Amino acid sequence: MTTPPQPPAGAPPINIEFPANLPTHYANFALIMHTPSEIIVNFASIMPGMQAAPIHTRIVMTPMHAKLMLNALADNLQKYEAQFGEIKTPTGGPGLAEQLFGQAKPPTG
């Protein structure tokens, strides 16, 4: 795995701030698209029985930043699995959404 580029020696550290009112969104679905110069990731929450899943968050980044994020996500997942065990994902058969939500039925009454 590659190591992210380090800031030049003597560069001041970047202070990351989390605003007190920063909204948090749960997402279990991502629609990823791209142009020659951008990667666009749209997030939504799909719930069983719902006929629509509106996009609630859109992130646009350069392809280089997307690759750096992919590497950081892979590193974090590797650390997660080292601590909590392997994350098992469905294999084969119909699409992932059908596997996860195909058996769910909307409430009656």
TORPA-4810 file (N, C-alpha, C, O; in nm, 3 decimals):
<nodes>
NODE_1_0.085_-0.117_0.000_0.000_0.000_0.000_0.090_0.123_0.000_0.197_0.123_0.061_M
NODE_2_0.046_0.228_-0.068_0.127_0.348_-0.076_0.104_0.436_0.046_-0.002_0.433_0.108_T
NODE_3_0.206_0.514_0.078_0.196_0.608_0.189_0.158_0.744_0.132_0.215_0.787_0.032_T
NODE_4_0.060_0.814_0.196_0.021_0.945_0.142_0.139_1.042_0.148_0.224_1.032_0.237_P
NODE_5_0.145_1.136_0.055_0.256_1.231_0.055_0.258_1.311_0.185_0.153_1.351_0.236_P
NODE_6_0.377_1.333_0.236_0.395_1.409_0.359_0.417_1.556_0.324_0.474_1.587_0.220_Q
NODE_7_0.372_1.647_0.412_0.396_1.790_0.385_0.546_1.819_0.390_0.621_1.748_0.457_P
NODE_8_0.588_1.922_0.320_0.730_1.956_0.322_0.777_1.982_0.466_0.700_2.028_0.550_P
NODE_9_0.904_1.951_0.491_0.960_1.974_0.625_0.946_2.122_0.661_0.973_2.209_0.579_A
NODE_10_0.904_2.148_0.782_0.887_2.285_0.829_0.752_2.345_0.796_0.724_2.458_0.836_G
NODE_11_0.666_2.272_0.721_0.533_2.324_0.689_0.448_2.324_0.815_0.453_2.228_0.892_A
NODE_12_0.371_2.430_0.838_0.286_2.432_0.958_0.177_2.325_0.949_0.126_2.298_0.840_P
NODE_13_0.141_2.263_1.062_0.036_2.162_1.059_-0.099_2.225_1.025_-0.124_2.342_1.053_P
NODE_14_-0.185_2.146_0.965_-0.320_2.192_0.932_-0.410_2.157_1.050_-0.417_2.041_1.091_I
NODE_15_-0.479_2.255_1.103_-0.572_2.232_1.212_-0.709_2.200_1.155_-0.771_2.284_1.089_N
NODE_16_-0.756_2.079_1.179_-0.887_2.036_1.131_-0.988_2.070_1.240_-0.970_2.035_1.356_I
NODE_17_-1.096_2.139_1.201_-1.198_2.180_1.297_-1.331_2.115_1.264_-1.371_2.108_1.148_E
NODE_18_-1.399_2.067_1.366_-1.533_2.010_1.352_-1.632_2.109_1.413_-1.638_2.122_1.535_F
NODE_19_-1.711_2.179_1.330_-1.809_2.273_1.384_-1.909_2.203_1.474_-1.944_2.087_1.449_P
NODE_20_-1.955_2.271_1.576_-2.050_2.213_1.672_-2.180_2.171_1.604_-2.243_2.074_1.648_A
NODE_21_-2.221_2.239_1.499_-2.349_2.209_1.433_-2.330_2.130_1.303_-2.416_2.133_1.216_N
NODE_22_-2.219_2.059_1.290_-2.191_1.980_1.170_-2.296_1.870_1.155_-2.308_1.784_1.242_L
NODE_23_-2.373_1.871_1.045_-2.476_1.766_1.029_-2.413_1.630_1.001_-2.309_1.621_0.935_P
NODE_24_-2.475_1.526_1.051_-2.432_1.389_1.027_-2.542_1.317_0.951_-2.660_1.327_0.987_T
NODE_25_-2.505_1.244_0.846_-2.601_1.171_0.765_-2.561_1.025_0.761_-2.443_0.993_0.743_H
NODE_26_-2.657_0.936_0.778_-2.635_0.793_0.760_-2.654_0.761_0.613_-2.751_0.807_0.552_Y
NODE_27_-2.564_0.683_0.555_-2.578_0.642_0.416_-2.544_0.495_0.404_-2.444_0.448_0.458_A
NODE_28_-2.629_0.422_0.332_-2.601_0.282_0.303_-2.603_0.257_0.152_-2.611_0.143_0.105_N
NODE_29_-2.595_0.366_0.077_-2.594_0.358_-0.068_-2.510_0.473_-0.123_-2.522_0.587_-0.077_F
NODE_30_-2.426_0.443_-0.221_-2.348_0.548_-0.287_-2.356_0.527_-0.438_-2.335_0.417_-0.487_A
NODE_31_-2.387_0.633_-0.509_-2.389_0.633_-0.654_-2.266_0.712_-0.698_-2.255_0.831_-0.669_L
NODE_32_-2.174_0.646_-0.766_-2.047_0.709_-0.801_-2.042_0.731_-0.952_-2.070_0.642_-1.031_I
NODE_33_-2.006_0.854_-0.988_-1.995_0.893_-1.129_-1.862_0.966_-1.147_-1.795_1.000_-1.050_M
NODE_34_-1.825_0.990_-1.273_-1.702_1.065_-1.296_-1.708_1.140_-1.428_-1.782_1.105_-1.520_H
NODE_35_-1.628_1.244_-1.433_-1.598_1.317_-1.555_-1.447_1.304_-1.574_-1.381_1.243_-1.490_T
NODE_36_-1.392_1.357_-1.681_-1.246_1.348_-1.695_-1.168_1.414_-1.581_-1.054_1.378_-1.555_P
NODE_37_-1.230_1.510_-1.513_-1.156_1.584_-1.410_-1.212_1.571_-1.269_-1.155_1.628_-1.176_S
NODE_38_-1.322_1.498_-1.250_-1.385_1.490_-1.118_-1.442_1.352_-1.091_-1.482_1.281_-1.183_E
NODE_39_-1.443_1.315_-0.965_-1.515_1.197_-0.917_-1.630_1.251_-0.831_-1.607_1.333_-0.742_I
NODE_40_-1.751_1.206_-0.858_-1.869_1.253_-0.785_-1.927_1.134_-0.710_-1.957_1.031_-0.770_I
NODE_41_-1.944_1.149_-0.578_-2.003_1.044_-0.496_-2.130_1.100_-0.434_-2.125_1.195_-0.356_V
NODE_42_-2.244_1.041_-0.469_-2.375_1.080_-0.416_-2.416_0.976_-0.312_-2.412_0.856_-0.338_N
NODE_43_-2.457_1.022_-0.194_-2.496_0.933_-0.085_-2.645_0.940_-0.059_-2.706_1.047_-0.067_F
NODE_44_-2.704_0.823_-0.027_-2.846_0.814_0.008_-2.863_0.706_0.113_-2.772_0.628_0.140_A
NODE_45_-2.981_0.704_0.172_-3.019_0.599_0.266_-3.136_0.524_0.206_-3.242_0.581_0.183_S
NODE_46_-3.115_0.396_0.180_-3.221_0.312_0.124_-3.280_0.230_0.238_-3.207_0.160_0.309_I
NODE_47_-3.409_0.239_0.255_-3.476_0.164_0.361_-3.570_0.062_0.299_-3.630_0.089_0.195_M
NODE_48_-3.585_-0.055_0.360_-3.674_-0.157_0.305_-3.815_-0.103_0.283_-3.869_-0.032_0.368_P
NODE_49_-3.872_-0.138_0.170_-4.008_-0.097_0.139_-4.021_0.042_0.080_-4.130_0.080_0.036_G
NODE_50_-3.913_0.119_0.077_-3.920_0.253_0.019_-3.911_0.243_-0.132_-3.838_0.160_-0.185_M
NODE_51_-3.985_0.328_-0.201_-3.982_0.331_-0.347_-3.883_0.433_-0.401_-3.854_0.433_-0.520_Q
NODE_52_-3.831_0.519_-0.314_-3.736_0.621_-0.358_-3.631_0.641_-0.249_-3.658_0.621_-0.130_A
NODE_53_-3.514_0.681_-0.290_-3.406_0.711_-0.197_-3.338_0.839_-0.242_-3.246_0.836_-0.324_A
NODE_54_-3.384_0.954_-0.190_-3.326_1.080_-0.235_-3.180_1.094_-0.190_-3.143_1.056_-0.079_P
NODE_55_-3.100_1.148_-0.279_-2.960_1.178_-0.247_-2.960_1.288_-0.140_-3.027_1.390_-0.156_I
NODE_56_-2.884_1.268_-0.032_-2.878_1.371_0.071_-2.742_1.438_0.082_-2.730_1.544_0.143_H
NODE_57_-2.639_1.378_0.023_-2.506_1.438_0.029_-2.434_1.408_-0.102_-2.440_1.296_-0.153_T
NODE_58_-2.365_1.508_-0.155_-2.284_1.491_-0.275_-2.143_1.542_-0.245_-2.125_1.653_-0.196_R
NODE_59_-2.044_1.458_-0.275_-1.904_1.495_-0.259_-1.840_1.493_-0.398_-1.851_1.394_-0.471_I
NODE_60_-1.773_1.602_-0.433_-1.704_1.611_-0.561_-1.555_1.631_-0.529_-1.519_1.717_-0.449_V
NODE_61_-1.469_1.549_-0.593_-1.326_1.561_-0.568_-1.249_1.529_-0.695_-1.304_1.476_-0.792_M
NODE_62_-1.121_1.562_-0.693_-1.036_1.529_-0.807_-1.007_1.379_-0.806_-1.017_1.315_-0.701_T
NODE_63_-0.972_1.322_-0.920_-0.936_1.180_-0.922_-0.820_1.148_-0.826_-0.820_1.042_-0.763_P
NODE_64_-0.722_1.237_-0.815_-0.612_1.214_-0.722_-0.661_1.208_-0.578_-0.620_1.119_-0.503_M
NODE_65_-0.748_1.299_-0.540_-0.801_1.298_-0.403_-0.887_1.174_-0.380_-0.887_1.118_-0.270_H
NODE_66_-0.960_1.130_-0.483_-1.041_1.009_-0.469_-0.951_0.888_-0.445_-0.983_0.802_-0.363_A
NODE_67_-0.839_0.881_-0.516_-0.747_0.768_-0.496_-0.684_0.773_-0.357_-0.668_0.670_-0.293_K
NODE_68_-0.648_0.891_-0.311_-0.594_0.905_-0.175_-0.699_0.864_-0.072_-0.667_0.800_0.028_L
NODE_69_-0.826_0.902_-0.096_-0.933_0.863_-0.005_-0.952_0.712_-0.008_-0.973_0.650_0.097_M
NODE_70_-0.946_0.650_-0.127_-0.956_0.505_-0.139_-0.848_0.437_-0.056_-0.876_0.340_0.016_L
NODE_71_-0.725_0.485_-0.065_-0.616_0.428_0.013_-0.639_0.446_0.162_-0.614_0.354_0.240_N
NODE_72_-0.686_0.565_0.203_-0.712_0.590_0.346_-0.826_0.502_0.396_-0.819_0.450_0.507_A
NODE_73_-0.929_0.483_0.316_-1.041_0.398_0.354_-0.996_0.252_0.365_-1.033_0.183_0.460_L
NODE_74_-0.915_0.206_0.269_-0.863_0.068_0.275_-0.778_0.048_0.400_-0.787_-0.056_0.466_A
NODE_75_-0.697_0.147_0.434_-0.613_0.139_0.554_-0.699_0.131_0.679_-0.672_0.051_0.769_D
NODE_76_-0.803_0.214_0.686_-0.892_0.213_0.802_-0.971_0.083_0.813_-0.990_0.032_0.923_N
NODE_77_-1.017_0.028_0.700_-1.088_-0.099_0.703_-0.996_-0.212_0.747_-1.038_-0.301_0.821_L
NODE_78_-0.871_-0.209_0.704_-0.774_-0.309_0.747_-0.755_-0.302_0.899_-0.750_-0.405_0.966_Q
NODE_79_-0.743_-0.182_0.953_-0.728_-0.164_1.098_-0.855_-0.208_1.171_-0.846_-0.269_1.278_K
NODE_80_-0.972_-0.177_1.115_-1.099_-0.218_1.175_-1.105_-0.370_1.185_-1.138_-0.424_1.290_Y
NODE_81_-1.075_-0.438_1.073_-1.082_-0.584_1.072_-0.978_-0.647_1.164_-1.003_-0.753_1.222_E
NODE_82_-0.864_-0.584_1.179_-0.763_-0.634_1.273_-0.816_-0.628_1.416_-0.782_-0.713_1.499_A
NODE_83_-0.897_-0.528_1.444_-0.950_-0.511_1.579_-1.079_-0.589_1.602_-1.098_-0.647_1.709_Q
NODE_84_-1.170_-0.592_1.503_-1.304_-0.648_1.524_-1.333_-0.775_1.443_-1.438_-0.836_1.462_F
NODE_85_-1.245_-0.814_1.355_-1.268_-0.932_1.272_-1.311_-0.894_1.131_-1.345_-0.780_1.102_G
NODE_86_-1.308_-0.996_1.045_-1.338_-0.975_0.903_-1.481_-0.926_0.883_-1.575_-0.974_0.947_E
NODE_87_-1.496_-0.830_0.793_-1.628_-0.782_0.751_-1.673_-0.872_0.638_-1.608_-0.878_0.533_I
NODE_88_-1.783_-0.942_0.658_-1.833_-1.034_0.555_-1.933_-0.960_0.468_-2.020_-0.889_0.518_K
NODE_89_-1.920_-0.977_0.337_-2.012_-0.915_0.243_-2.081_-1.024_0.162_-2.024_-1.131_0.142_T
NODE_90_-2.204_-0.999_0.116_-2.276_-1.098_0.035_-2.200_-1.124_-0.095_-2.135_-1.035_-0.149_P
NODE_91_-2.210_-1.248_-0.145_-2.144_-1.283_-0.271_-2.244_-1.351_-0.363_-2.339_-1.415_-0.318_T
NODE_92_-2.221_-1.338_-0.493_-2.301_-1.406_-0.594_-2.446_-1.363_-0.596_-2.486_-1.273_-0.522_G
NODE_93_-2.524_-1.426_-0.682_-2.668_-1.400_-0.689_-2.700_-1.263_-0.744_-2.621_-1.203_-0.816_G
NODE_94_-2.820_-1.213_-0.708_-2.864_-1.082_-0.759_-2.781_-0.968_-0.701_-2.690_-0.990_-0.621_P
NODE_95_-2.813_-0.847_-0.740_-2.741_-0.730_-0.694_-2.745_-0.715_-0.542_-2.831_-0.771_-0.475_G
NODE_96_-2.650_-0.639_-0.490_-2.638_-0.620_-0.346_-2.766_-0.564_-0.285_-2.809_-0.610_-0.179_L
NODE_97_-2.829_-0.466_-0.349_-2.952_-0.408_-0.294_-3.060_-0.516_-0.282_-3.131_-0.521_-0.181_A
NODE_98_-3.072_-0.601_-0.383_-3.172_-0.709_-0.378_-3.139_-0.807_-0.266_-3.229_-0.855_-0.197_E
NODE_99_-3.010_-0.838_-0.248_-2.970_-0.930_-0.142_-3.004_-0.873_-0.004_-3.050_-0.944_0.085_Q
NODE_100_-2.979_-0.743_0.011_-2.999_-0.681_0.143_-3.146_-0.649_0.170_-3.191_-0.661_0.284_L
NODE_101_-3.221_-0.608_0.066_-3.356_-0.557_0.090_-3.465_-0.635_0.019_-3.583_-0.605_0.038_F
NODE_102_-3.430_-0.736_-0.061_-3.530_-0.808_-0.139_-3.630_-0.884_-0.055_-3.745_-0.900_-0.095_G
NODE_103_-3.590_-0.932_0.061_-3.679_-1.009_0.148_-3.767_-0.920_0.236_-3.866_-0.967_0.292_Q
NODE_104_-3.731_-0.793_0.248_-3.808_-0.703_0.334_-3.941_-0.671_0.270_-3.949_-0.648_0.149_A
NODE_105_-4.044_-0.669_0.349_-4.179_-0.634_0.301_-4.225_-0.509_0.373_-4.198_-0.492_0.492_K
NODE_106_-4.295_-0.419_0.302_-4.345_-0.299_0.367_-4.446_-0.336_0.474_-4.514_-0.439_0.464_P
NODE_107_-4.457_-0.252_0.578_-4.554_-0.282_0.682_-4.697_-0.281_0.626_-4.727_-0.205_0.534_P
NODE_108_-4.782_-0.366_0.682_-4.923_-0.370_0.638_-5.010_-0.304_0.744_-4.976_-0.300_0.862_T
NODE_109_-5.123_-0.254_0.698_-5.221_-0.198_0.791_-5.212_-0.057_0.809_-5.290_0.001_0.885_G
</nodes>
